[in-house]
Amino acid sequence: MKKEIVGVIVVLVLGVAAVIGLGVTGMVIDQEQVVDDRVELEELPRPELSGGMRGEMGIDKNINEVSLDRYLGREDVVYRDVRMLVDEAVYENIGGDSYLSGYVEGFEVVPAPLLVNISGLPEVVGETYQGSTLFTEMDGYYSPNYEESMEILEYYFPKDKKIFLMCGGGGYAGMVKNLLVGLGWKADNIYNVGGFWYYDGEHGVQVKHVEGGLSKYDFWKVPYHDIEFSYLTEKE
């Protein structure tokens, strides 16, 4: 009787061991399968200027309003729209929108006119915001206006990431790229992907809508980063 009990116990133990062994094997196979199925991120093409006027604004030839959707949602990229919610320049005069009427999903808005003084806009649109800025550009040299200027810039535009810049037509994005490169960022990590006014992809977030014949803007939808200069320390 004791031999029979011992035999049953041995069978049970061996059975449990076999089940555990199969489970472990299954886990190994599953882990290997995960590794095998992991999709590596597509290597980004190096920034390359478009031709003509778009190239003069710094818009990229390979990653722009047409191809942008293919490169969205990457962990190695930060996405920055550099428009203001309401710009003082009248961009309607060149077929654009002075209001931020929409943006591409995944982009956060950090306004270029708050980063650096803007110059060289088409005469027909007038001037943009002329208030305080983190930096002042003069003859291609960028000087910080506040003790925190560089810290803020590095926070919104981290040097260890690729950076996609977008605005309304591409001009502000080109100016911000010049700012970053002028302050030590690697040019090959920064892409001017053009203007939202020309974007026709699948990931647009509509901010503007019309009610009763009047245009209204749901700015609450926009991931917008303002800069409160009164809390910063001016450089002497």
Residue frames as qw, qx, qy, qz and C-alpha x, y, z in Angstrom:
[[0.000, 0.886, 0.463, 0.000, 0.00, 0.00, 0.00],
 [0.304, -0.798, 0.109, 0.508, 2.83, 2.39, 0.89],
 [0.434, -0.119, 0.599, 0.662, 4.59, 1.54, -2.38],
 [0.235, 0.635, 0.647, 0.350, 1.43, 2.41, -4.31],
 [0.129, -0.942, -0.233, 0.204, 1.12, 5.78, -2.52],
 [0.402, -0.585, 0.354, 0.609, 4.78, 6.55, -3.17],
 [0.418, 0.189, 0.683, 0.569, 4.29, 5.64, -6.81],
 [0.121, 0.835, 0.516, 0.148, 1.33, 7.98, -7.15],
 [0.262, -0.886, 0.005, 0.381, 3.29, 10.82, -5.52],
 [0.461, -0.308, 0.523, 0.647, 6.22, 10.29, -7.90],
 [0.325, 0.485, 0.672, 0.455, 3.88, 10.37, -10.90],
 [0.037, -0.933, -0.356, 0.046, 2.27, 13.57, -9.66],
 [0.372, -0.742, 0.206, 0.519, 5.63, 15.23, -9.04],
 [0.437, -0.055, 0.628, 0.642, 6.91, 14.25, -12.47],
 [0.226, 0.684, 0.631, 0.286, 3.69, 15.52, -14.04],
 [0.145, -0.948, -0.161, 0.235, 3.94, 18.88, -12.32],
 [0.435, -0.530, 0.406, 0.605, 7.60, 19.16, -13.33],
 [0.411, 0.256, 0.681, 0.549, 6.68, 18.40, -16.92],
 [0.097, 0.867, 0.477, 0.108, 3.95, 21.07, -16.93],
 [0.284, -0.870, 0.069, 0.398, 6.33, 23.63, -15.43],
 [0.491, -0.252, 0.557, 0.620, 8.95, 22.70, -17.99],
 [0.324, 0.539, 0.643, 0.437, 6.51, 23.17, -20.85],
 [0.071, -0.946, -0.300, 0.102, 5.45, 26.52, -19.37],
 [0.385, -0.699, 0.274, 0.538, 9.03, 27.73, -19.16],
 [0.450, 0.051, 0.659, 0.601, 9.70, 26.56, -22.70],
 [0.195, 0.756, 0.580, 0.230, 6.57, 28.32, -23.85],
 [0.196, -0.925, -0.081, 0.316, 7.70, 31.50, -22.14],
 [0.433, -0.435, 0.474, 0.632, 11.06, 31.32, -23.87],
 [0.361, 0.355, 0.699, 0.506, 9.41, 30.75, -27.23],
 [0.047, 0.895, 0.444, 0.018, 7.00, 33.62, -26.61],
 [0.293, -0.822, 0.126, 0.472, 9.86, 35.96, -25.66],
 [0.425, -0.166, 0.615, 0.643, 11.82, 34.93, -28.74],
 [0.273, 0.610, 0.670, 0.322, 8.74, 35.50, -30.83],
 [0.080, -0.943, -0.224, 0.233, 8.37, 39.02, -29.40],
 [0.353, -0.610, 0.383, 0.597, 11.99, 39.77, -30.26],
 [0.395, 0.126, 0.728, 0.546, 11.57, 38.36, -33.77],
 [0.153, 0.736, 0.619, 0.226, 8.38, 40.36, -34.34],
 [0.228, -0.759, -0.139, 0.594, 9.79, 43.64, -33.02],
 [0.531, 0.719, 0.272, 0.356, 9.78, 46.25, -35.80],
 [0.497, -0.296, -0.024, 0.815, 12.75, 48.57, -35.86],
 [0.176, 0.845, 0.182, -0.471, 12.13, 52.25, -36.54],
 [0.682, 0.608, 0.216, 0.343, 12.76, 53.28, -40.10],
 [0.519, -0.284, 0.029, 0.806, 15.97, 55.27, -40.41],
 [0.200, 0.891, 0.239, -0.331, 15.22, 58.90, -41.11],
 [0.649, 0.529, 0.139, 0.530, 16.71, 60.42, -44.26],
 [0.414, -0.281, -0.142, 0.854, 19.16, 63.22, -43.59],
 [0.188, 0.813, 0.285, -0.471, 17.67, 66.72, -43.89],
 [0.419, 0.097, 0.535, 0.728, 17.80, 67.94, -47.47],
 [0.170, 0.453, 0.130, -0.865, 16.51, 71.28, -48.73],
 [0.549, 0.618, 0.562, -0.023, 13.63, 71.48, -51.18],
 [0.420, 0.221, 0.353, 0.806, 14.09, 73.46, -54.36],
 [0.008, -0.644, -0.377, -0.665, 12.96, 77.01, -55.05],
 [0.274, -0.626, 0.121, -0.720, 11.20, 79.22, -52.53],
 [0.872, -0.437, -0.133, -0.175, 10.50, 76.29, -50.19],
 [0.829, 0.041, -0.243, 0.502, 14.19, 75.59, -49.99],
 [0.182, 0.536, -0.177, 0.805, 14.90, 79.23, -49.21],
 [0.576, -0.586, 0.080, -0.565, 12.60, 78.88, -46.20],
 [0.112, -0.459, 0.841, -0.263, 14.47, 75.72, -45.20],
 [0.852, 0.009, 0.216, -0.478, 11.67, 73.21, -45.85],
 [0.439, -0.326, 0.825, 0.144, 12.88, 69.63, -46.11],
 [0.428, 0.306, -0.610, -0.593, 12.68, 67.77, -49.40],
 [0.374, 0.025, -0.924, -0.078, 12.03, 64.30, -47.97],
 [0.222, -0.469, -0.785, 0.340, 9.98, 64.85, -44.81],
 [0.094, -0.024, -0.048, -0.994, 7.32, 67.49, -45.34],
 [0.551, 0.109, 0.278, -0.779, 3.55, 68.04, -45.52],
 [0.742, 0.243, -0.440, -0.444, 3.16, 65.24, -48.10],
 [0.680, 0.150, -0.708, 0.113, 5.19, 62.50, -46.40],
 [0.179, -0.500, 0.517, -0.671, 4.84, 63.58, -42.75],
 [0.844, -0.248, 0.056, -0.472, 2.25, 60.95, -41.72],
 [0.880, 0.202, -0.413, 0.115, 4.80, 58.22, -42.38],
 [0.480, 0.288, -0.521, 0.645, 7.06, 59.65, -39.66],
 [0.442, -0.578, 0.101, -0.678, 4.57, 60.44, -36.90],
 [0.868, -0.418, -0.009, -0.269, 4.46, 58.80, -33.47],
 [0.765, 0.288, -0.445, 0.367, 8.18, 58.05, -33.17],
 [0.670, -0.696, -0.164, 0.202, 9.79, 57.93, -29.73],
 [0.651, -0.156, 0.111, 0.734, 13.07, 59.30, -31.12],
 [0.163, 0.430, 0.303, 0.835, 11.39, 62.49, -32.41],
 [0.001, -0.553, -0.507, 0.662, 9.85, 65.54, -30.73],
 [0.210, 0.562, 0.600, 0.530, 7.22, 67.36, -32.77],
 [0.166, -0.531, -0.291, 0.779, 6.94, 71.15, -32.44],
 [0.229, 0.756, 0.456, 0.409, 4.57, 73.56, -34.16],
 [0.423, -0.229, -0.197, 0.854, 6.01, 77.07, -33.74],
 [0.051, -0.570, -0.387, -0.723, 3.01, 79.28, -34.50],
 [0.140, -0.026, 0.480, -0.866, 1.18, 81.61, -32.15],
 [0.233, 0.482, 0.816, -0.221, -2.46, 80.98, -31.30],
 [0.304, 0.896, 0.324, -0.007, -3.24, 84.38, -32.81],
 [0.606, -0.036, 0.158, 0.779, -0.50, 86.07, -34.79],
 [0.032, 0.759, 0.152, -0.632, -0.31, 89.82, -35.19],
 [0.035, -0.292, 0.631, 0.718, 0.92, 89.42, -38.76],
 [0.681, 0.370, 0.200, -0.599, -1.95, 89.26, -41.27],
 [0.292, -0.227, 0.871, 0.323, -1.22, 85.94, -42.94],
 [0.549, 0.566, 0.582, -0.199, -4.59, 85.98, -44.68],
 [0.281, 0.835, -0.187, -0.436, -2.93, 88.37, -47.14],
 [0.170, 0.507, -0.794, -0.290, -0.84, 85.48, -48.49],
 [0.729, -0.004, -0.550, -0.407, -3.55, 82.82, -48.30],
 [0.387, 0.043, -0.833, 0.394, -2.76, 81.65, -44.78],
 [0.529, -0.693, -0.432, -0.230, -4.41, 82.11, -41.39],
 [0.037, 0.617, -0.439, 0.653, -3.30, 84.40, -38.58],
 [0.723, -0.379, 0.337, -0.470, -5.18, 82.10, -36.20],
 [0.058, -0.287, 0.956, 0.029, -3.98, 78.60, -35.41],
 [0.704, 0.073, -0.153, -0.690, -6.81, 76.86, -37.21],
 [0.990, -0.060, -0.034, -0.123, -5.50, 73.34, -36.69],
 [0.109, -0.707, 0.699, 0.010, -2.38, 71.29, -36.08],
 [0.705, 0.215, -0.660, -0.142, -0.99, 67.83, -36.72],
 [0.863, -0.469, -0.063, -0.174, -1.60, 65.20, -34.05],
 [0.882, -0.140, -0.120, 0.433, 1.45, 64.71, -31.83],
 [0.385, 0.459, -0.080, 0.797, 2.80, 68.23, -32.28],
 [0.359, -0.712, -0.414, 0.438, 3.08, 70.61, -29.34],
 [0.283, 0.844, 0.182, 0.419, 3.00, 74.37, -29.93],
 [0.538, -0.540, -0.070, 0.643, 5.96, 76.52, -28.86],
 [0.364, 0.905, 0.219, -0.017, 5.61, 79.94, -30.55],
 [0.702, 0.251, 0.050, 0.664, 8.64, 81.11, -32.52],
 [0.081, 0.771, 0.032, 0.631, 7.99, 84.84, -31.89],
 [0.621, -0.763, 0.078, -0.162, 8.45, 84.18, -28.16],
 [0.905, -0.158, 0.099, 0.382, 11.76, 82.42, -28.76],
 [0.480, -0.180, 0.253, 0.821, 13.55, 84.97, -30.93],
 [0.237, 0.639, 0.051, -0.730, 12.83, 88.27, -32.65],
 [0.632, 0.412, 0.625, 0.201, 11.27, 87.66, -36.06],
 [0.082, 0.679, -0.216, -0.697, 12.41, 89.61, -39.11],
 [0.017, -0.249, 0.773, 0.583, 12.16, 89.36, -42.87],
 [0.413, 0.444, 0.766, -0.212, 8.42, 88.67, -43.12],
 [0.266, 0.455, 0.569, 0.631, 6.70, 89.59, -46.40],
 [0.004, 0.019, -0.128, 0.992, 5.78, 93.27, -46.31],
 [0.441, -0.292, -0.486, -0.695, 2.19, 92.46, -47.19],
 [0.632, -0.435, -0.641, 0.021, 1.60, 90.64, -43.86],
 [0.268, -0.855, 0.128, -0.426, 3.09, 93.36, -41.66],
 [0.127, 0.489, -0.745, 0.435, 4.84, 92.60, -38.37],
 [0.690, -0.327, -0.645, -0.021, 4.30, 89.83, -35.89],
 [0.636, -0.738, -0.202, 0.099, 4.59, 90.03, -32.08],
 [0.407, 0.674, -0.279, 0.549, 7.27, 92.54, -30.99],
 [0.598, -0.744, 0.115, -0.274, 7.37, 91.83, -27.24],
 [0.410, -0.645, 0.643, -0.050, 9.81, 89.96, -25.02],
 [0.876, 0.316, -0.349, -0.104, 11.76, 87.01, -26.44],
 [0.886, -0.402, 0.104, 0.204, 14.12, 84.42, -24.98],
 [0.636, -0.160, 0.325, 0.681, 16.84, 85.38, -27.46],
 [0.289, 0.870, -0.002, -0.399, 17.73, 88.30, -29.68],
 [0.785, 0.210, 0.374, 0.448, 19.23, 87.69, -33.11],
 [0.128, 0.936, -0.123, -0.303, 21.59, 90.23, -34.61],
 [0.341, 0.715, -0.577, -0.200, 23.75, 89.52, -37.65],
 [0.798, 0.152, -0.576, -0.086, 23.38, 85.78, -37.15],
 [0.275, 0.176, -0.752, 0.573, 24.39, 85.84, -33.50],
 [0.571, -0.566, -0.478, -0.353, 21.90, 84.83, -30.81],
 [0.131, 0.291, -0.593, 0.739, 22.17, 86.36, -27.35],
 [0.357, -0.486, -0.793, 0.083, 20.02, 85.20, -24.40],
 [0.166, -0.611, -0.040, -0.773, 17.79, 87.79, -22.76],
 [0.714, -0.551, 0.110, -0.418, 17.13, 85.78, -19.58],
 [0.249, -0.519, 0.802, -0.157, 19.11, 83.55, -17.27],
 [0.662, 0.076, 0.709, -0.234, 16.67, 80.72, -18.02],
 [0.564, 0.580, -0.229, -0.541, 16.63, 81.17, -21.82],
 [0.338, 0.409, -0.828, -0.181, 18.87, 78.24, -22.70],
 [0.219, -0.009, 0.912, -0.348, 17.29, 75.94, -20.11],
 [0.592, 0.426, 0.363, -0.580, 13.83, 76.60, -21.56],
 [0.544, 0.569, -0.438, -0.434, 15.05, 76.05, -25.12],
 [0.170, 0.317, -0.933, 0.006, 16.71, 72.75, -24.22],
 [0.402, 0.129, 0.765, -0.487, 13.55, 71.62, -22.42],
 [0.651, 0.521, 0.229, -0.502, 11.28, 72.15, -25.42],
 [0.713, 0.622, -0.303, -0.114, 13.86, 71.11, -28.02],
 [0.765, -0.502, 0.394, 0.086, 15.93, 68.30, -26.44],
 [0.188, 0.722, -0.598, -0.292, 19.31, 67.76, -28.07],
 [0.285, -0.225, 0.931, 0.033, 19.13, 63.96, -27.74],
 [0.563, 0.469, 0.656, -0.180, 16.10, 63.71, -30.04],
 [0.238, 0.272, 0.552, 0.752, 15.33, 64.38, -33.66],
 [0.112, 0.509, 0.376, -0.766, 13.23, 67.54, -33.95],
 [0.219, 0.492, 0.676, 0.502, 10.40, 68.10, -36.43],
 [0.009, -0.399, -0.212, 0.892, 9.46, 71.78, -36.82],
 [0.140, 0.538, 0.711, 0.431, 6.23, 72.97, -38.43],
 [0.049, 0.348, 0.254, -0.901, 4.37, 76.27, -38.67],
 [0.549, 0.592, 0.319, -0.497, 1.84, 77.80, -41.05],
 [0.680, 0.711, -0.100, -0.148, 3.88, 78.10, -44.21],
 [0.911, 0.115, -0.107, 0.382, 7.40, 77.01, -43.22],
 [0.264, 0.761, -0.189, 0.561, 9.03, 80.37, -42.49],
 [0.514, -0.712, 0.301, -0.372, 8.88, 80.34, -38.68],
 [0.974, -0.166, 0.135, 0.068, 10.07, 76.73, -38.64],
 [0.725, 0.478, -0.110, 0.484, 13.12, 77.72, -40.70],
 [0.035, -0.788, 0.270, -0.553, 13.89, 80.58, -38.29],
 [0.760, -0.546, 0.265, -0.231, 13.67, 78.28, -35.27],
 [0.956, 0.101, 0.025, 0.274, 16.01, 75.78, -36.95],
 [0.439, 0.665, -0.202, 0.569, 18.49, 78.61, -37.54],
 [0.411, -0.744, 0.268, -0.453, 18.18, 79.57, -33.87],
 [0.924, -0.326, 0.191, -0.050, 18.83, 76.04, -32.65],
 [0.859, 0.304, -0.020, 0.410, 21.75, 75.40, -34.99],
 [0.208, 0.773, -0.199, 0.565, 23.22, 78.79, -34.12],
 [0.489, -0.670, 0.362, -0.425, 23.16, 77.78, -30.44],
 [0.156, -0.488, 0.854, -0.083, 24.82, 74.40, -30.89],
 [0.812, 0.153, 0.474, -0.305, 22.15, 71.91, -31.96],
 [0.378, -0.144, 0.777, 0.482, 23.13, 69.45, -34.72],
 [0.406, 0.342, -0.243, -0.812, 21.64, 70.54, -38.04],
 [0.372, 0.091, -0.857, -0.346, 21.14, 66.92, -39.14],
 [0.070, -0.269, -0.891, 0.358, 18.81, 66.31, -36.18],
 [0.213, 0.508, 0.352, -0.756, 16.40, 69.09, -37.13],
 [0.217, 0.319, 0.764, 0.517, 13.78, 68.96, -39.89],
 [0.303, 0.302, 0.096, -0.899, 11.65, 71.83, -41.14],
 [0.278, 0.245, 0.919, 0.135, 8.67, 69.77, -42.27],
 [0.028, 0.353, 0.541, 0.763, 6.79, 72.72, -43.75],
 [0.245, -0.081, 0.187, -0.948, 3.45, 74.35, -43.13],
 [0.295, 0.294, 0.839, -0.352, 0.12, 73.19, -41.77],
 [0.456, 0.541, 0.037, -0.706, -1.65, 75.27, -44.43],
 [0.519, 0.455, -0.595, -0.412, -0.47, 72.70, -46.98],
 [0.177, -0.175, 0.949, -0.194, -0.91, 69.55, -44.91],
 [0.712, 0.061, -0.252, -0.652, -3.42, 67.06, -46.31],
 [0.259, 0.190, -0.939, 0.125, -2.69, 63.99, -44.23],
 [0.586, -0.392, -0.662, -0.253, -4.80, 61.83, -41.96],
 [0.559, -0.370, -0.554, 0.495, -3.77, 63.25, -38.57],
 [0.044, 0.400, 0.003, 0.915, -4.96, 66.84, -38.61],
 [0.187, -0.514, -0.702, 0.455, -6.68, 68.19, -35.50],
 [0.059, 0.629, 0.390, 0.670, -9.25, 70.80, -36.46],
 [0.230, -0.309, -0.468, 0.795, -9.36, 73.86, -34.21],
 [0.214, 0.166, -0.108, -0.957, -11.38, 76.20, -36.40],
 [0.128, 0.435, 0.882, 0.123, -15.08, 75.69, -36.98],
 [0.124, -0.180, -0.225, -0.949, -17.91, 77.87, -38.26],
 [0.029, -0.506, -0.811, 0.291, -21.10, 78.59, -36.33],
 [0.151, 0.847, 0.427, -0.278, -23.79, 80.85, -37.70],
 [0.524, 0.795, 0.070, 0.298, -21.46, 82.11, -40.38],
 [0.165, -0.903, 0.359, -0.171, -18.79, 83.07, -37.82],
 [0.705, 0.312, -0.583, 0.257, -15.39, 81.43, -37.44],
 [0.629, -0.698, 0.223, -0.258, -14.66, 80.09, -33.97],
 [0.505, 0.501, -0.668, 0.220, -11.48, 78.51, -32.62],
 [0.870, -0.467, -0.120, -0.103, -11.31, 75.73, -30.03],
 [0.257, 0.723, -0.548, 0.334, -7.95, 76.75, -28.64],
 [0.670, -0.472, 0.467, -0.333, -8.53, 74.47, -25.66],
 [0.982, 0.179, 0.059, -0.008, -7.63, 71.58, -27.96],
 [0.557, 0.709, -0.325, 0.285, -4.12, 72.93, -28.59],
 [0.816, -0.400, -0.144, 0.391, -1.15, 71.65, -26.53],
 [0.282, 0.844, -0.020, 0.456, 0.20, 75.19, -26.26],
 [0.693, -0.345, -0.257, 0.579, 3.29, 76.27, -24.30],
 [0.040, 0.957, 0.060, 0.282, 3.28, 79.93, -23.35],
 [0.618, 0.060, -0.350, 0.701, 6.30, 81.67, -21.83],
 [0.308, -0.910, -0.272, -0.046, 5.60, 83.95, -18.88],
 [0.546, 0.496, -0.230, 0.634, 8.51, 86.38, -19.06],
 [0.308, -0.771, 0.150, -0.536, 7.62, 88.19, -15.83],
 [0.875, -0.460, 0.138, -0.064, 8.76, 85.11, -13.89],
 [0.863, 0.251, -0.060, 0.435, 12.17, 84.97, -15.60],
 [0.477, -0.715, 0.059, 0.508, 15.40, 86.68, -14.57],
 [0.510, 0.858, -0.031, 0.055, 16.66, 89.23, -17.06],
 [0.805, -0.006, -0.016, 0.593, 20.33, 89.08, -17.93],
 [0.206, -0.861, -0.020, 0.464, 22.34, 92.15, -17.05]]
